[in-house]
Amino acid sequence: MTHKCARVGDNVEPMALSEHDLAAIRAAIEKDAAAVRRADWDAITRMFTADAIRFRPDQPPIRGGNALETFPPFEECDYGR
């Protein structure tokens, strides 16, 4: 089976997410947040693919799973506290 991604401007209906999908997304977000709070960069790196992009507040994006090792310790980030 071949899948084609929609592009901006395509006239397609968004696909609804199931409660199972939403629960899985929430669990992944919490797993990531817990690893950041622990400053467990090895765990964070394992959660992302080689082509991952992580967007940080007021910082340029980090590109690539291995590049996540450069993510600064949680205490050094200003997350609007």
N, C-alpha and C positions, 0 to 999 in steps of 0.2 A: 504494500500500500504506500502510495506517495502522498505526502502532505505539502500543501502550499501555504505559506504564511501570508496573511493579509497585510497590505501596505496602507500607509496613510492615504486617505482619499478613496480607498476601496469601499464600495457600498455593501458592507457585510454586517450582519447582526452579531453582537458580541455573544460569546458562548457563556451560558450561565454556569456557575460553579455549584457543585453539590455541597451539602453540609460536610460530607466526608472530605472533599477537596479543601474547604475552608478550615476544617480542623487540622488537616495536614499542614497547611500554610502557617497557621497559628503555632503549631508545634515546632516547625522549622525556625520560625522567628524567635520563639522563646529559647530554643536550643542555642541559637546564635547569640542572643542577648546574654544568656547565662555564661557562655564561653567568654564573651567580651568582659563581663563583670569579673570573671576569674583571671582575666588576662591569659587565657589558654590559647595561644596563637596556633599551636599545633592542631588543636581541635577545630579552630576556625578555618585553617588552611585545608583540612580534610573535608570540610563541608562544601567547598567551592570547586568548580571545574577549572580546567586550565584557561578557559576563555572568560572566566568570571570578571565582572566589574562591580566593585563595591564603591558606593557613593558615601562620602563622609561629609558631615556638616562643615562648611567653610574650608574645605580642603579639595584638592584635585582628586579625581577618582583613582582608585587602585585597580590596575588591570592585570588579571591572571592570578590563579590560585596561589602560586608560590610568592607572588608579590605581596600577598596579604601579610606575609611575615614582617613587612615594613610598617604595618599598622601600629601607631604609637600606643603605649600603655594607656589604659582607660583613664587613669588619673591625670594624664597629660592632655586629654581631649576636653574641650569645652563644649558640652552638649546642652548649652542653655541653662546651666545650673546657676 
